[in-house]
Amino acid sequence: MPYSPPAVALGLRLRTRRVRSDRPQAGIGRLALALIVLAGLVGYLGSTQELSNETSLDAPVLVTRPTEEQRYAEALRSIHMQLEQTVARVGLGAAFYQSRDIDSRELKSRLSQGLASYRRTEEQMAALQPPPALRTRHFEYLDAVRLFEQSAIEMLRMYEDGNEEHLSTALPLSLDGTQRLRDVSGQVWPDEIPPA
């Protein structure tokens, strides 16, 4: 076992990390890219949730009847927050799997739960009645949800044929879905989304 001077001074032995040889090492570059993208996604999701929870105590409170657009935006908000959590959980699961912090069984569980959540989101979106001014945004949001569904389905294909390339194939779908979600969110809640 290797020793380092500070470790020896403390009487510690350092253990080397054993690398599993049952997976190809060529995906390190893709893993780094996925982790960078995931960090950006988590930062974005955290900032939108933080902004949605902020209120100003100094601003006067005006009691007005919500418009049709405001009612729709509020109904969409709870769906949106759940979707953000699912996207983060699935994305982190894929990154943790590629860095060997979780096993394939845990990843499959996250992917299956994520896919079920994406499908529930799609059903909830279908039940909403968007006002005419937000109808286009509504369908764009649905398109983003469907991209996340396709991404999860693609990653689950790894369990059918054993090919981990499905993870890489799914990444652009998730990235596209994330960008679309950000664009639509900026239009539905323009005062809450920080500029890119």
C-alpha positions in Angstrom: 0.0 0.0 0.0 1.3 3.5 -0.8 2.2 6.0 1.9 2.3 9.7 1.8 4.3 11.8 4.3 1.2 13.4 5.9 -0.5 10.0 6.1 2.5 8.4 7.6 2.7 11.2 10.2 -0.9 10.3 11.2 -0.3 6.6 11.0 -2.7 6.2 8.1 -2.4 3.8 5.2 -3.8 5.0 1.9 -5.9 2.6 -0.1 -5.8 2.6 -3.8 -9.1 2.6 -5.6 -9.7 -0.5 -7.5 -11.0 0.1 -11.0 -13.6 -2.3 -12.3 -12.5 -3.8 -15.6 -15.9 -4.9 -16.8 -16.7 -1.5 -18.4 -14.9 0.3 -21.1 -12.8 3.3 -20.1 -13.3 5.2 -23.4 -16.4 7.0 -22.0 -14.4 9.2 -19.7 -14.7 12.2 -22.1 -18.4 11.7 -22.4 -18.7 11.3 -18.7 -16.9 14.6 -18.1 -19.2 16.3 -20.7 -22.3 14.8 -19.0 -21.2 15.9 -15.6 -20.6 19.5 -16.8 -24.0 19.6 -18.5 -25.6 18.0 -15.5 -24.0 20.6 -13.2 -25.4 23.3 -15.4 -28.8 21.7 -15.4 -28.9 21.3 -11.6 -27.8 24.9 -11.2 -30.5 26.1 -13.5 -33.2 24.0 -11.8 -32.1 25.2 -8.4 -32.2 28.8 -9.5 -35.7 28.6 -10.9 -37.0 26.9 -7.8 -35.3 29.5 -5.6 -36.7 32.3 -7.6 -40.2 30.9 -7.6 -40.1 30.8 -3.7 -38.9 34.4 -3.3 -41.3 37.1 -2.2 -40.8 40.7 -1.5 -42.0 41.8 1.9 -41.7 45.5 1.0 -43.9 45.4 -2.0 -47.5 46.4 -1.6 -50.0 43.5 -1.9 -52.7 44.1 -4.4 -55.6 41.8 -4.4 -56.7 41.2 -7.9 -58.6 38.5 -9.6 -56.1 36.2 -11.4 -56.2 36.2 -15.2 -56.7 33.1 -17.3 -53.0 33.2 -18.1 -52.1 33.5 -14.3 -54.3 30.6 -13.4 -52.7 28.4 -16.1 -49.2 29.5 -15.0 -50.0 28.6 -11.4 -51.4 25.2 -12.4 -48.3 24.5 -14.5 -46.0 25.5 -11.7 -46.6 22.4 -9.6 -46.2 20.2 -12.6 -43.0 22.1 -13.5 -41.5 21.7 -10.1 -42.1 17.9 -10.1 -40.7 17.7 -13.6 -37.5 19.5 -12.6 -37.0 17.1 -9.7 -37.4 14.1 -12.0 -35.0 15.5 -14.7 -32.4 16.1 -12.0 -32.8 12.6 -10.4 -32.6 10.8 -13.8 -29.6 13.0 -15.0 -27.7 12.5 -11.7 -28.5 8.8 -11.9 -26.9 8.5 -15.3 -23.9 10.5 -14.2 -23.5 8.5 -11.0 -23.7 5.3 -13.0 -21.0 6.3 -15.4 -18.8 7.4 -12.6 -19.5 4.0 -10.9 -21.1 5.5 -7.8 -24.3 3.5 -8.3 -24.9 0.2 -9.9 -27.0 -0.8 -13.0 -29.9 -1.9 -10.7 -30.1 1.5 -9.1 -29.9 3.3 -12.4 -32.7 1.1 -13.9 -34.9 1.9 -10.9 -34.3 5.7 -11.4 -34.9 5.4 -15.1 -38.1 3.4 -14.6 -39.4 5.8 -12.0 -38.4 8.8 -14.2 -40.2 7.4 -17.2 -43.3 6.9 -15.1 -43.1 10.4 -13.8 -42.6 11.9 -17.3 -45.7 10.0 -18.4 -47.7 11.4 -15.5 -46.5 14.9 -16.4 -47.7 14.4 -19.9 -51.1 13.3 -18.6 -51.3 16.3 -16.3 -50.4 18.6 -19.2 -53.1 17.1 -21.4 -55.6 17.8 -18.6 -54.7 21.5 -18.5 -56.7 23.9 -20.6 -54.2 26.5 -21.8 -55.6 30.0 -22.6 -55.2 31.1 -26.3 -52.2 33.3 -25.5 -50.3 30.4 -24.0 -51.4 27.5 -26.2 -48.2 27.5 -28.3 -46.1 27.5 -25.1 -48.2 24.6 -23.7 -47.5 22.5 -26.8 -43.8 23.4 -26.6 -43.7 22.4 -23.0 -45.3 19.0 -23.9 -42.7 18.6 -26.6 -40.0 19.0 -24.0 -41.6 16.5 -21.7 -41.7 14.0 -24.6 -38.0 14.5 -25.2 -37.3 13.5 -21.6 -39.5 10.4 -22.1 -37.6 9.5 -25.2 -34.4 10.0 -23.4 -35.4 7.6 -20.6 -36.7 5.0 -23.0 -33.4 5.2 -24.9 -31.4 4.7 -21.7 -33.6 1.8 -20.7 -32.7 0.0 -24.0 -29.3 -0.6 -22.4 -31.0 -3.3 -20.3 -32.3 -5.0 -23.4 -29.0 -5.3 -25.3 -26.3 -4.5 -22.8 -25.0 -1.6 -24.9 -24.1 1.4 -22.7 -23.9 3.6 -25.8 -27.7 4.1 -25.2 -26.7 6.5 -22.4 -24.7 8.7 -24.9 -27.5 8.5 -27.4 -30.0 9.7 -24.8 -27.9 12.7 -23.7 -28.8 15.0 -26.7 -32.5 14.3 -26.1 -32.2 15.4 -22.5 -30.2 18.5 -23.4 -32.7 19.5 -26.0 -35.6 19.0 -23.6 -33.8 21.0 -21.0 -33.2 23.9 -23.4 -36.8 23.8 -24.5 -38.0 23.7 -20.9 -35.9 26.8 -20.1 -37.2 28.7 -23.2 -40.9 27.9 -22.3 -40.4 28.7 -18.6 -38.9 32.0 -19.5 -42.1 32.9 -21.5 -44.6 31.5 -19.0 -42.8 33.0 -15.9 -40.7 35.8 -17.5 -40.0 37.5 -14.2 -38.7 34.4 -12.5 -36.1 32.9 -14.9 -32.7 34.5 -15.0 -31.3 35.3 -18.4 -28.9 32.7 -19.9 
